[in-house]
Amino acid sequence: MSVSEQAIKSIVIVGGGTAGWMTAAAMAKHFGNMPVEITLVESSQLGTIGVGEATIPTLRRFYAKLGLTDIDVIKATNATCKLGIEFKDWHTKSSSFIHPFGLFGQPANNVAFHHYWLKLREKGDITSLAEYSLGVSLAQNNKFCLPAPKPSSPLAIFDWALHFDAGLFANLMRDNALANGAKTIDAKICDVKIDSTNGNISAITLEDGQSISADLFIDCSGFKGLLIEEALNTGYEDWSHWLLCDRAVAVQSESDSIPIPRTISTAHQAGWQWKIPLQTRTGNGHVYCSQFIDKQQATETLLANIAGKTLHEPREFSFTPGRRQKAWNKNCIAIGLASGFLEPLESTSIALIETAIERLLLTFDKPSYNQQQVERFNEVSKMEYERVRDFIILHYKANQRTDSEFWQICRDMQLPSELEHKMHLFKTQGTLERYPWEIFGPDSWLAIYHGFNYLPDVYDKKVDNMPLEEIQKGLFQMRNSIKKSVKAVPEHQEFLQRFGGYQPKPSTA
């Protein structure tokens, strides 16, 4: 091993919850045949945020690598299926659209589908782009089935994720980690020791006086960043001038209906509300900007828009949108909320945990690392957070609501340069630019652009090489194909009853 290589014989993960136990599970499996000791330290006296209950499809790939099946996870976490997110009242009041995990239409002659749709629209066709998405149509009709392993065409392609109980998922990750050799200590940390010669963390001290040293520390301690910030003073990049919301109030409620296969995000006067349907309950929360409404107003708005009986007192937390200046500083890596926070509008909190873990596993092809790998990890983390940030900003920037100062400020904001460039390309050319390290692909951007009626001024003129009648016939056949597919798919609740152990409440009528 070269002098610049730092050997890893021991890893301490600080903090449990979703981030900590996902990291422990992945690390324990990855280092299974290597002499690396993994210890997770958490305190059962401290709570976790626990509102990350909606996911995106990448999570399914993550737990599959741990040997877990979709059915395993659905049963263990009271999960429901998620085909996308429905946005209500975001564009204008009474507006609604769905961002699906899937594609729109079918390209032809190396021209993206939306250009053909744009030409017909110019000719007076009022058919919605949503009618060309199997994912949207399934979600709207509360249908669900597993995607075909080998889709016959792009029209048959869709993906899915889960709504689950975050606490139960963390328990599942904990069991997996411990089964693969990870160790755990239930204790509060009262001190973090820094090596004066190199600035690394040398050890953590527990309440009982026990000192635990390690070669590498992973900070999953949440917003406070016990290691990455409080001990190492890494610094934080504040994005609240772009993302105005800085508070959230959350509460669980009894299920008021059969669970649907989509998350619902409803815009309010100074923020938005989530509704996440699980098998046995519903997760609810109101993300808001404290410059415009206070805690009492936010809580009243939340409770006024919940149908079922609440199961506990609403819980509030505050946050600053942004990220750590470095996700990896010295011998400490921040994952989850300790690394940064972007409001849960597109269910990216757990996705950013996954991608950080994936980068770590790629870094540790052997139990060591060097400074070049540290710098690369930080560079990619920065880009990934910025890409997600820009996608979320788009939801606010493109609004056309006129009912409050909050939405006006969002609409008038100056944009990050890369987002401004991306929006300009789409508006002037219909180009869906994709940057490196983006979690969301072109069809996701297309869904948001369309949902906010932010459409190109032109279509690709190569479309004109195809006769208009042929385009009309082709798109008509696409819509019909999707309608037939949806008709043949069972209800979401049928899937849950068959595979997930879901049992509907008996009717009281």
Residue, then its C-alpha position, 0 to 999 in steps of 0.5 A: m500500500s502506498v504512503s498516500e493510501q489510508a488503510i481501513k480496519s474499523i468503521v464507526i457509524v454515528g446515528g441509526g435511523t434510515a441513513g445509519w442502518m442503510t449504510a451499515a447494511a451495505m457496508a457489512k455486506h460489502f466488507g463481508n470477506m475483508p477484515v473490517e470491523i463495522t460498529l454503529v452507535e446510536s442512542s435509543q433515547l434520541g428520536t429520528i426525523g422519520v418522515g422519509e416515507a416516500t421513495i423513488p425506484t432506485l431504492r428497490r435496486f439498493y435493497a435487492k443487492l442486500g438480498l431482499t425482494d420487493i415482497d419482503v420489503i412490502k410485507a415488513t414495512n406496511a408498504t404500498c406501491k408508488l407510480g409517481i407523484e400527483f401535484k395539486d394546485w401547483h401550477t394554478k389553483s385547481s390544477s393537477f398533474i402527475h410526475p410518473f416513473g416512466l416514459f412518455g410516448q415513443p420516439a421515431n426517426n431519432v426524434a423525441f416523442h414530445h416533438y410530434w406531440l408539439k406539432l399536433r398541439e400546434k395544429g389544434d390537438i388538445t390531447s394531454l401529454a399524460e395520455y401517452s404515459l402508461g405510468v400516469s394512466l395506471a396511477q390515475n386509475n389506481k391500478f398496479c402490476l409489476p412491469a414487464p421484464k422485457p417491454s414490447s415497446p417504450l409505451a410499456i415501460f414504467d417503473w415503481a417505488l414504495h411508500f413505507d413506514a420509515g421506522l420499520f424499514a430502518n429495522l429491516m436494514r438493522d437486521n440485515a446489517l447485524a446478520n452480516g456482522a455489523k455491531t451496535i452500541d446503544a449509547k449517547i456520545c458526549d465527546v469527539k476527539i480530534d487528532s492534533t497532528n492531522g485534524n482527523i477524528s481519533a475517537i468518540t467518547l460515550e456517556d459511560g466513559q468508553s472511548i471508541s476509535a476508528d479509521l473511518f467515521i460516518d456521520c448519520s447524526g441528522f441535521k446537527g452533523l455531530l461529527i462533520e459540523e460540530a467536531l470538524n466545522t466543515g461549513y454549510e452552503d445555504w440555498s434558502h434564497w432559492l428554496l424558501c421553505d424552512r419548516a415542516v410539521a408532520v402527523q400520521s393519521e388513520s387511513d381514510s380510503i383504500p391506499i392509492p399508488r401515488t404520493i400527493s403533493t398539494a400546494h398551499q399559501a406558503g408551501w405544500q402538503w404531502k400525503i403518503p398512503l401506507q397499508t395501515r395509516t397515512g403520512n401527512g406533512h406541511v412544508y412551509c416558509s416561516q417568513f409568511i406563516d407561523k407554526q400555528q397557521a401551518t398546523e391548522t392548514l395541515l389538520a384542516n386537510i386531513a380526512g382521517k383521525t390523527l394518531h399523535e400530536p403534530r411534530e415540527f422540525s426546522f431546516t436550512p436547505g443546502r449541503r455541507q461544503k464537503a461531504w467527506n472531510k478528513n476521515c469523516i463522511a456525512i450521509g443523509l441529513a448530516s450531508g445536506f437537506l433538500e425538502p422532500l418534494e420529490s422524495t429524494s432524501i433516501a435516494l441521496i442516501e443510496t447514491a452516497i452509499e453506492r459511491l462509497l462502495l465503489t471507492f472501497d474496492k479494497p479497504s483503503y482510500n486516498q485523497q484523490q478519491v476523497e476529492r472525487f467523492n466531494e465533487v460528485s456529491k456537490m453536483e448531485y445535490e445541485r442537480v436535485r436542487d435545480f429540479i426542485i426549484l423548477h417546481y416553484k419557479a414555473n408556478q402561475r399562482t396569484d394568491s400569495e406573495f410567497w408564490q410571486i417571490c418564487r416565480d420572480m427568483q433569479l435561477p442558478s445558471e445551469l437551471e436557467h440554461k436548461m430551461h432556456l434550451f427547452k423553451t427555445q429548442g425543445t431540448l431536454e438537456r441531461y447533465p452528469w449525475e442527475i437522478f431525474g431523467p429527461d422524461s421527469w423534466l418533461a413531466i414537470y415542464h408539461g405540468f406547469n405548461y412551460l412548453p417549447d416555442v418550436y418543435d424539431k422540424k425533422v418531424d415535418n418529414m413525416p406526413l401529418e396523417e401518419i403522425q395523427k394515426g401513430l399517436f392515436q394508436m399509442r393512446n389506444s395501446i395504453k388504454k388497453s394495457v391499463k384496462a387489463v391491469p388489476e387494482h392496486q389493492e388487489f396486488l397488495q392483498r395478494f403479495g403484501g398482506y394488505q387487509p382492507k378495513p371492514s365496511t362500516a356502512 
